[in-house]
Amino acid sequence: MIRASVGDELAVTVDNKMPDPTSVHWHGLALRNDMDGAAPASPDITSGQSFTYRFSVPHPGTFWAHPHVGGQTDYGLYAPVIVDDPNEPLSYDAEWIVVLDDWTDGVGRSPQQIFDELRAGGMGSMDHSSMPGMSMPGMSGMDQPPTSDDGMSDGTGANLLGGDAGDITYPLYLINGRVPEAPSSFAAKPGQRVRIRIINAAADTAFRVALAGHRMTVTHTDGFPVVPTEVDALLIAMSERYDVIVTAADGVFPLVASAEGKNAQTRALLRTGSGAVPDPGVRPPELDGQIGTVHSFTATGEVMLPQDPPEVNLSADLGGDMASYQWTINGRTFDQMEPLTVREGQRARLTFTNMSMMWHPMHLHGHTFQVVRADGTPGPRKDTVMVLPMQKIEVVLVADNPGYWMLHCHNGYHQDAGMMTRLDYRS
């Protein structure tokens, strides 16, 4: 973990001892462009060379760092980045950092072998023919996912991802590097308020996360505060982060991350007293309770972006198919992309329209944006938003950080197969 306080100047030296180029992208942090860790703004670090990233940290929150070269994130090259606020208004007694991952390297095919098979038409190791929801939905579905009256998922879990869960069934799913049979554990005292910072570092897996015997109060999405909202479980896409508060009960409780749509789960343990360790296969009922999604939350007033009408409208149409395994933004793969453009100071509306049968967690570098609900009201402030099949989602952002900034799907294999473009500032 890398930890700092708001306004700190960081100097992080990366020694590349691998045979391939690498980089470190500081996910969610609005840094100056040449420290972002993504080419062309930041040159990749060649084999045998070192580079020092130097930047100040502008916002508090839960972030993470990972490479932006090829499929390197799926080899476990990442770290939590926690930025503390000395004036943090949230009170809690203990902090638990939870990193979710899907894992294949060394225990199954390598990420490169998987990617090569996908490009050759092998369709990974998912049984796509048996996935629910694979028939083409009508265009009437192009709005928001099914919810109950309170804005939460209906709790049935039948359609949280809109159909196909992902391209790859992994040999292992991990929390903090551990398999469910040998879980990591966190100790607290009964009655303590525990802040859990959850980071999904996976390449192809969304997780549904719940703590057995507890409800969670969601306080932050992607580092920014939201109106505190109680849920039983959370749906967390790749690269998203959620902070929650729980009041610890007495005993031993599994924190379970179910690999959504993949018939697998992993876990860690919260220990506050004596008791038997539950079986690794236990599925807490909370996983099928009130499930929080991006549409469940609203940013607090102090981090709301201006609500003035946008000065420029940008579009990112998401496309692709499993047969060719090419994934596109606005009909183009990254090697043929035409950047979206803004001028400094503009308020922009960016519309994601997913015309593919896969869901895509879309991430913008160098900025955060405000999700706009279907009724036009403001949702949470984030840097990554999940766009389901045949869904349209609008976000608004302020162009306040000049440079060349990547906009891409955070499914590592979709990104490598072309689903990436840039947001460029023009003079």
VENBELBEL-V359962 format. One record per pair of residues at least 4 apart in sequence whose ideal C-beta (glycine too) atoms are under 8 Angstrom apart, sorted by the first residue. I is the first residue (numbers start at 0). J is the second residue. Records with the same first field share a line. If there is no record, write none. Layout:
# VENBELBEL-V359962
I=J, J
This chain:
# VENBELBEL-V359962
0=78, 79, 80, 81, 96
1=9, 11, 64, 78, 79, 80, 81
2=80, 81, 82, 83
3=7, 9, 56, 80, 81, 82, 83
4=56, 59, 82, 83, 84, 85
5=56, 57, 58, 59, 82, 83, 84, 85
6=55, 56, 57
7=55, 56, 82
8=53, 54, 55
9=52, 53, 54, 55, 56
10=51, 52, 53
11=23, 51, 52, 53
12=49, 50, 51, 52
13=21, 22, 23, 44, 49, 50, 51, 52
14=49
15=20, 21, 44, 45, 46, 47, 48, 49, 50
16=47
17=21, 46
18=46
19=46, 68, 69, 71
20=43, 44, 45, 46, 68
21=43, 44, 66, 68, 71, 76
22=36, 37, 38, 41, 43, 44, 66, 67, 68
23=36, 52, 64, 65, 66, 67
24=35, 36, 37, 64, 65, 66, 67, 364
25=30, 34, 35, 36, 52, 54, 62, 64, 80
26=62, 63, 64, 65, 80, 238, 362, 382
27=60, 62, 63, 221, 222, 240, 367, 382, 383
28=54, 56, 57, 58, 62, 80, 82
29=57, 58, 365, 366, 367, 400
30=34, 35, 54, 57, 365
31=35, 54, 400, 402
32=40, 41, 365, 400, 401, 402, 403, 404
33=40, 41, 402
34=41, 52, 53, 54
35=40, 41, 364, 365, 402, 404, 405
36=41, 52, 64, 66, 67
37=41, 67, 364, 405
38=42, 43, 67
39=403
40=402, 403, 404
42=50
43=68
44=48, 49, 50
56=82
58=82, 222, 223
59=82, 83, 84, 87, 222
60=82, 219, 221, 222, 223, 240, 242
61=79, 81, 196, 197, 198, 219, 221, 222, 240, 242
62=79, 80, 81, 82, 222, 240
63=77, 78, 79, 80, 98, 198, 200, 238, 240
64=77, 78, 80
65=71, 72, 76, 77, 78, 200
66=71, 72, 76, 77
67=405
69=111, 415
70=74, 110, 111, 114, 202, 411, 412, 415
71=76
72=76, 77, 200, 202, 411
73=101, 103, 104, 110, 202, 203, 411
74=104, 110
75=100, 102, 104, 176
77=98, 200
79=96, 98, 196, 198
81=96, 196
82=222
83=87
89=194, 218, 224, 244
90=192
91=191, 192, 193, 194, 244
92=187, 188, 191, 192, 193
93=185, 187, 191, 192, 193, 194
94=193, 194, 195, 196
95=185, 187, 193, 194, 195, 196, 269
96=175, 195, 196, 198
97=174, 175, 195, 196, 197, 198, 254, 267
98=174, 175, 176, 198, 200
99=172, 173, 174, 197, 198, 199, 200, 201, 204, 206, 208, 235, 256, 265
100=172, 173, 174, 176, 200, 201
101=167, 169, 171, 172, 173, 201, 202, 203, 204, 258
102=106, 169, 170, 171, 172, 173
103=107, 108, 109, 110, 113, 167, 169, 170, 171
104=109, 110
106=170, 171
107=169, 170
108=112, 113, 116, 124
109=113
110=114, 202, 411
111=115
112=116
113=117, 123, 124, 167, 412
114=118, 412, 415, 416
115=119
116=121, 123
117=121, 122, 123, 166, 324, 412, 416
118=324, 416
120=322, 323, 324
122=127, 166, 321, 324
123=165, 166, 167, 168, 412
124=167, 168
125=130, 163, 164, 165, 166, 167, 168, 261
126=130, 168
127=133, 163, 321
128=133
130=162, 163, 164, 260
131=157, 158, 162, 260
132=136, 158, 161, 162, 163, 388
133=162, 163, 356
135=356, 389
136=140, 161, 162, 388, 389
137=389
138=389
140=161, 388, 389, 390
141=352, 389, 390, 391
142=373, 390, 391
143=294, 372, 373, 390, 392
144=152, 158, 159, 161, 292, 294, 387, 390
145=152, 153, 158
146=150, 151, 152, 153, 292, 294
147=151, 152, 153, 154
149=289
150=294, 295
151=230, 289, 290, 291, 292, 295
152=156, 159, 234, 289, 290, 291, 292, 295
153=157
154=231, 287, 288, 289, 290
155=287
156=207, 286, 287, 290
158=162
159=205, 207, 234, 259, 260, 290, 292
160=164, 205, 259, 260, 358, 387
161=358, 387, 388, 389, 390
162=356, 358, 388
163=260, 356, 357, 358, 388
164=204, 205, 258, 259, 260, 261
165=203, 204, 205, 260, 261, 410
166=203, 321, 357, 410, 412
167=202, 203, 204, 412
168=261, 263
169=203, 204, 258, 261, 263
171=178, 265
172=179, 204, 206, 256, 258, 261, 263, 264, 265
173=177, 178, 265
174=182, 183, 254, 256, 265, 266, 267
175=183, 267
176=183
177=181, 182, 183, 265, 267
178=182, 265
179=264, 265, 266, 279, 280
180=279
182=253, 265, 266, 267, 268, 279
183=267, 268
184=267, 268, 269, 270
185=193, 267, 268, 269, 270
186=270, 271
187=191, 193, 247, 269, 270, 271
188=247, 271
189=247, 248, 249, 271, 272
190=246, 247
191=246, 247, 271
192=244, 245, 246, 247
193=244, 245, 246, 247, 269
194=218, 242, 243, 244
195=210, 215, 242, 243, 244, 245, 254
196=240, 242
197=208, 233, 235, 240, 241, 242, 243
198=240
199=204, 205, 206, 235, 236, 237, 238, 239, 240
200=237, 238
201=205, 206, 237
202=237, 410, 411, 412
203=237, 410, 411, 412
204=237, 258, 259, 261
205=234, 235, 236, 237, 258, 259, 260, 358, 360, 385
206=234, 235, 256, 257, 258, 259
207=232, 233, 234, 235, 256, 257, 259, 286, 290
208=232, 233, 235, 254, 255, 256, 257
209=215, 231, 232, 233, 254, 255, 283, 285, 286, 288
210=215, 245, 252, 253, 254, 255, 269, 283, 285
211=252, 253, 254, 255, 277, 281, 283, 285
212=248, 250, 252, 283, 285
213=245, 246, 247, 248, 252, 285
214=229, 230, 231, 245, 285
215=229, 230, 231, 232, 233, 243, 244, 245
216=227, 228, 229, 243, 244, 245
217=225, 227, 228, 229, 230, 233, 241, 242, 243, 291, 295, 296
218=224, 225, 227, 242, 243, 244
219=223, 224, 225, 240, 241, 242
220=225, 239, 240, 241, 242, 293, 296, 379, 380, 381
221=239, 240, 367, 379, 380, 381, 382, 383
222=240, 367, 382
223=298, 302, 367, 379, 380, 381
224=298, 299, 301, 302
225=296, 297, 298, 299, 379
226=296, 297, 298, 299
227=244
228=291, 295, 296
229=289
230=288, 289, 290, 291, 295
231=285, 286, 288, 289, 290
232=285, 286, 287, 288, 289, 290, 291
233=241, 243, 290, 291, 292
234=259, 290, 291, 292, 385
235=239, 240, 241
236=358, 360, 383, 385, 409
237=360, 383, 409, 410, 411
238=360, 362, 383, 409
239=360, 381, 383, 385
241=291
247=269, 271
248=252, 271
249=271, 272
250=271, 272, 273, 274
251=268, 269, 270, 271, 272, 273, 274, 275, 276, 277
252=268, 269, 271, 277
253=266, 267, 268, 269, 277, 281, 283
254=266, 267, 268, 269
255=264, 265, 266, 281, 282, 283, 286
256=264, 265, 266
257=263, 264, 282, 286
258=262, 263, 264, 265
264=280, 282
266=279
268=276
277=281
282=286
284=288
291=295, 296
292=385
293=370, 378, 379, 381, 384, 385
294=370, 372, 378
296=378, 379
297=376, 377, 378, 379
298=302, 303, 369, 377, 378, 379, 380
299=303
302=380
303=369, 377, 380
304=346, 368, 369, 377, 380, 395, 396, 397
305=346, 397
306=377
307=346
308=346
309=346, 347, 348, 395
310=345, 346, 347
311=341, 342, 345, 346, 347, 348
312=347, 348, 350
313=339, 341, 347, 348, 349, 350, 422
314=329, 339, 349, 350, 352
315=328, 329, 339, 349, 350, 351, 352, 361, 406, 420
316=328, 329, 330, 352, 354
317=326, 327, 328, 351, 352, 353, 354, 355, 359, 361, 386, 408, 418
318=326, 327, 328, 330, 354, 355
319=323, 324, 325, 326, 327, 355, 357, 413, 416, 417, 418
320=324, 325, 355, 356
321=356, 357
324=416
325=332, 416, 417
326=332, 355, 357, 408, 413, 414, 416, 417, 418
327=331, 332, 417, 418
328=336, 406, 407, 418, 419, 420
329=336, 337, 420
331=335, 336, 337, 417, 420
332=336, 416, 417, 418
333=407, 417, 418, 419, 420
334=417
336=419, 420, 421
337=420
338=403, 420, 421, 422, 423
339=349, 406, 420, 421, 422, 423
340=422, 423, 424, 425
341=345, 347, 398, 422, 423, 424, 425
342=398, 424, 425, 426
343=398, 399, 401, 424
344=397, 398, 399
345=397, 398
346=395, 396, 397, 398
347=395, 396, 397, 398
348=371, 393, 394, 395
349=363, 368, 393, 394, 395, 396
350=391, 392, 393
351=359, 361, 384, 386, 391, 392, 393, 394
352=391
353=358, 359, 386, 387, 388, 389, 390, 391
354=389
355=359, 388
356=388, 389
357=388, 410, 413
358=385, 386, 387, 388
359=385, 386, 408, 410, 413, 418
360=383, 384, 385, 386, 408, 409, 410
361=383, 384, 385, 386, 406, 407, 408, 409
362=382, 383, 405, 406, 407, 408, 409
363=367, 368, 382, 396, 404, 405, 406, 422
364=404, 405, 406, 422
365=400, 402, 404, 422
366=382, 396, 397, 398, 399, 400, 404, 422
367=380, 381, 382, 396
368=380, 381, 382, 384, 394, 395, 396
369=377, 378, 379, 380, 381, 394, 395, 396
370=377, 378, 379, 380, 381, 384, 392, 393, 394
371=375, 376, 377, 378, 392, 393, 394, 395
372=376, 377, 378
381=394
383=409
384=392, 394
386=390, 392
398=424
400=404
401=424
402=424
403=421, 422, 423, 424
404=421, 422, 423
405=419, 420, 421, 422
406=419, 420, 421, 422
407=414, 418, 419, 420
408=413, 414, 418, 419
409=414
410=414, 418
411=415
412=416
413=417, 418
414=418, 419
